[in-house]
Amino acid sequence: MNAARAFTKDYHPIVHSILLGTILARAGSSMSLPFLALYLAKNTDMNPIMIGFVSGAGALAGMVGGFFGGALSDAFGRKRVMMGALYLWGAVFIGFGLATATWMFLALNLLNGLCRSFYEPVSQALMADLTPREKRFRVFSLRYLCINIGVSVGPLLGALFGMMSGRLPFIITGCIYLFYAIVLYALLRRFGIRDIEGDKKEQVSIGSAWRVIRKDTVFRWYLAGGVMGGISYSQMGVTLSQYIELKGLNEGINLFAVLMSINAIVVVLLQVPLSRWMEKHKPIVSIAVGSGMYVLGNLGYAAADGWVLFVAAMIVFTLGEILTFPSTNLLIDGLAPDGLRGTYYGAQSFNNLGHFLGPFIGGWMLDVWNGSVLFTLMAAVPVFGAGFYSYGQRVFQRKKMFTNL
């Protein structure tokens, strides 16, 4: 009780609303988007290759949108960009439930990626504005926890509503986003927040990001590793559901929903203890161990023929996620010069290329061969990714030694 009172007093009411909205929004999106590939397979005549292309389009749009979001916020104001993206996001999810043609699903997923890239950075800036600097790390940790709480329940709700109608999860998600947008807008007006500034950072554009990539050899190796990681990781959210369905397992949709929830629950339970382990080792060690977990997880998917093996493979795969995601950011942070961190992190958005290519490549493999071959071959991809990171780290160390001579 005292902890709840302290939390209420320590953070601005809008921070509370964003955290609660994060749970609702992520529960909504995870009850619909992970099932998009299955929905397309059952309700359209798309083949797995086209399904992969459409499913990955959001990541591509998000990559580009992240660079244009700054310019739009300069022209129209960050608050307008954030709220406009949130309202449009709600309409996009309702559109998924009503769409019938391939081009509609492609356009909607492109808009989905743009909305995410416009809304999330500005909402985080708003949380930072309204939170004292010494408490920001904690509030962003809470945001990450809220994301995984939402994702832990969303897929199960998606499977439940999907049994009633394949369109229903998308329409419910859209209504959740529109409700959240209305409440947040009312709170912004209630507390007189007319603009959102955030910490002052250098303007990140495609041109500035490309100059960093062109000049920094080490960063190019890190990006190559990130793209490989994106190709492998994206199979979990797109082709895994189709693979389970094609295997003809009893209650395959329910199995996929459980797997997605297990992914989030494992992150919530093990993030802190694994983070403590990571603090004692170099980031490249965590990336190597995490990549090994990805390899074992993918091989587990390839060999799985029932619930037990799929669940075990997902747990191992998720350990790889926990180990690699923060560690890759630490490598970038150690590489970026003072005053250019924003540009480096912006350029890191090119990693989304892997999340676009992954579903497309996975869909092609699923169409030409089968899921066992797909995940067996995908087990090799994280090895290449870890190799790229490792080589980039060696180049970085040699440069440091040369500079210090």
N, C-alpha and C positions, 0 to 999 in steps of 0.2 A: 504493500500500500504506500509506504513511504517512497519507494523507488518510483512508483507511478506519479506521485505528487512532484517529486524532484524532476522527473522527465517533463512534466507539464510546465513547470516553472523555468526549466533550463532552456527550452526551445520555443521559438516563436510559433503561434498558432498555424501560420502558413506552412512552416516546416512540418508540423504534425499532419496537416492535410496532405502535403506532398508524400510523406511516408505512407500514410494510409492509402492515398491514391495509387502509390506504387504497388502496394499489395493487390488492390483491386484490378489495376490495369494489367499487371503481369499475370494475375490469375485469369483475366479475360483473354489476353493474347495467347497464353499457353493452353487455353481450352480450345483454341481454333487454329492458329498458325501451324503447330506441329502436325495437325491432321489435314493440312491443305493438300499435300501430295496424295493422300488416300482419297480425299474428296474429289480431286481432279481425275484420279484413275477411275473412280466409280461413276462420276457424273458427266464426264466428257470423253471424247474419243482420242485424247492425247496419248501418245506413247511415252514410255519412261524418259526418253531423251528430252522431249518437249516439256514434260512435267518438271524435270530437273532444271531446265532453262528458266521456266516461269518462276519456280520456287526460289532460284538463286538471284533473280532480277532485283529483289529488294536490297540485297547486300551491295550490288553494283550501284544502285541509285543512292544508297546511304553513303557510299564512298565519295561520290561526286557531290552530293548534297551537303556533306560536312564542310566542304570548302566554300560553297556558295552561301551557307547560312550566315557567316559573318558579314558578308556584303549586304544581304537582305536585312539583317538586324540594324546595320548602319542606316539603311534607307528608310525603314519603316518602324524601327524600335524593337528591342528584344521582346518586350511584353506582347506586342502584336504578333510577332513571328511565333512565339511560344503558344499563345492562345489559338491563333489561326491553325497551326499545325495540329493542335489537340482536337479542335472541332472537325477538321478535315479527316483526321485519323478515325474518328467515330464513324464518319460517313463512308470511309474506305471499307471498314469491316462490315458494315451493313451491305455495301456494294458486293463484297465477296459472297454474301448469302443470296444475292439476287442475280449475280452474273451468270451468263450462259455460254458466252463465246470465248475462245482462247485469247483474243486480243483484249477482252475486258479483264480477264484474270491477270494478264501481263501488265496492263496499265495500272490496275489496282495495286499490284505488288510493288511496282515502281513507286507509286505514291506512298505506299506503306513505308518503304525505305527512306523516302524523303522526309516524311513526317517524323520518323524516329530521329533522323539526323538533325532536324530543326528543333524538336522539342527537348530532347534529353540534355544537351549541353546547356541550354538556357535555364532549364529547371534546376540543374545543379548549381549554376551561377546564382540563382535566386536563393537556394538553400545556404550557399556560402555568404551571401550578403546579409542574411538574417541570423547568422550564427557567429558568435565570437570566435576569433581565429583559433584559440586554444581548444575549442570544442568541435572543430570542423572534421578532424579525423574520425572522431566518434560518430558524428552524424552521417558521414559517408559510409562508415562501416554498417550503421543501422540501415542505410538505404540498400546496401548490398544484401543484408539479411532479409529485408522486406521483399526484395526481388525474388529471392529463393523461397520465401514463404509462399508468395503468390504462385510461383512455378510448381511448388510441391503439391498444390491442390488443384490447379487449373486443368491439367490433363485428365484427371479423374472425372472432373465435372464435364469436360469435353466429351469423354466417352459416354457418360450418362445422357447428356443432351443429344449427342450424335445418334444414339439409338432411337430417339424420337424423330429426329429429322437432321439430315446432314447439313442443312442450312442454319439450323437453330444456334449452334455455338458461335457462328460468325455474327449473327444478328444480335445476340445477347452481348457479345464483346463490344460491338458498336454502340449499343445503348449504355454500357458501363462507361465507355470513354466520353460519350456526350454528357452523361450525368456528372462525371468527374470534372469536365471542362466548365460546366455551368456553376458547380460549387466553387471551384477554384477562382473563377472570374468574380463571383460574388465576394469571396474572401479578399481578393486583391483590392476590390473597391471598398470593402468594409474597413480595411486597414490602411487605405490611402497609398497603396504601392502603385505608383504610376509608371515606373520604369525599372529596369533591371540592369544593373551595371556589371556586377561580378568583378573579379580581380582583373586589373588591367593587364592584358597580354598583347603580344604583337599580333597583328592581323595575319591570319594564315590563309593563303590562297593556293590554287593549283600551281601557279608559277613559282611561288616561294618554296613549296614542297618539292617541286620537280628539281629546283636548283640544289636543294639539299641532297636528293637522291643522286643527282648527276655528279656531285663533287665528293661525296662521302662514300668511299669504297666499303668500309665496314658496315655502314648502314644498309647498303645494297644487299650484303650477305644476310643481315638480320631480316630484311624484308623478304628475301627468298625463303628463309626459314619460316617466317610468319605465313606466307602464302601456302607453303606445304602443310603447315598446321591447320590452316583454314580448309584446305581440300579434304583433309582427313576428318576434322571435327564436324564439318557440315553433313557428313553422311548420317550422323546420329539423328539429325532433325528432319531429314528429307527421305533418303533412300532406305533407312532402317525400317520405317513404317511399311513401305511397299514390299520389302524383303520378307517381313513377318507375314504380311497378307498373302504373298505368293507361296509361302511354305504351307499354307492351309492349316495353320495351327488353330485349335479350338479357342474361340474368343480372342482372336489376334489383335483386334482393336483395343480390347481391355488390357492385354499384355503390353502393348506399346504405351498406353496411358500410364500404367504402373511403372514402366521403365523410365519415362520422363519425370515422374514424381520422385522416383528413387534417386535420379541424378541430382535434383534440387535438395532432397533431404540429406544426402551424403555430403554435399557442399556445406549445408548448415551445420552438420554435426562435426565435420572433420576439418573445416577451414582453419579454425584457431590452432588446434594441435599441430597440424601440418605446417602452418605459418611459422610456428616456433621452431620446428625442425629446419625450415628453409632459412631462417635467420642465422643459423649456425654454419651454413654452407654457401658457396658461391652460386650465383644465379645459374651458371652454365651446368652445375651439378644437378640442380632441381630440374632444369630443362631435359637433361639426359635421362634422369630417372622417370620424369613424367612422360617423356616420349616412349620409354620402355613400357609404361602402363598403357599407353595408346596402342602399342603393338599387340600386347597381350589381350587387350579389350577387343580389338578388331579380329584377332584370331579366334577369340571366344565367340563373337557373333557368327563368324564363318562356320564354326563347328556346332553351334547351338541347334538343338532340335526340340527344345521344350522350355518351359518357364524357368527352371532352375539355372540352366546354363546362360540364358539371356540375362537374368538378374545378376548373376555373378560377373558376367562380362561388362555389364553397365557399371557395377560398383568399381571394378578395376579401371575402366575407361574414365570414370569421374575422378578417380585419384590422379590420373594424368592431367585432367583439366585444372584441378586445384594447384598442382605443382607447377604447371607451365605458364598459366595466364599471368600471375603476378611477376614471375621471374623474367619473362620477356620484357615487361614494362621497366623492370629494374635495369636491364641491359641498355635499353634506350635512354633511360634517365642518366646512366653513367656515361653515355656517349655524347649526349647533347651539351653543347657549350652554354654557359650562362647567357640568358637573353634570347636563346633560340629554342628553348624547350617546347614552346607552343608549336613552333614550326615542325619540329621533329615528331611530336605526337600527332600533329595533323597529317604529316607525311606517312605516319604509320597506318593511317586509314587505308592506304593502298593494300594492306593485308586483306581487306574485304574482297579483293580479287579472288582469293582462295575460296571464300564463302560463296562466290558466284560460280567459279569454275567447278567446285566440288560437286554440287548437285547435278550439273550438266554431265560431267565425266561419270559420276556414279550412275546416273540414269542410262547413259550409253552402255556401260558395262552390264547393268542389270538387263538391258534389252538384248544385248548380243550374247552374253554368257548367262550367269545367274548370280544370286546374292552371295553364295559361298566363294565364288571366284572373286567377286567384287571386294569383299572384306578381307580376303587373303592378300590381294594385291594392295589394298589400302593399308595393310599392316606395314608395308615397306615405306610408305610415304613419310611417317613421322621420323623414320631413321634418316632419310635425306634431310628433313627439316632440322633435326638435331645436329647433323653434320654441317649444315650451312651456318647455324648459330656458332658452333664450335670453331669453324674456320674463321668466321668474322671476329670472334674473340681473340684468336691467335694473331690475326692481323692487327687488331687494336693494341694488344700487348707489345707487339714489335714496334709499332708507331710510338708508344709511350716510352719504350726503352731508347729509341732513336732520339726522341725529343729531349730526354733527360741527360743525354751524353754531353 
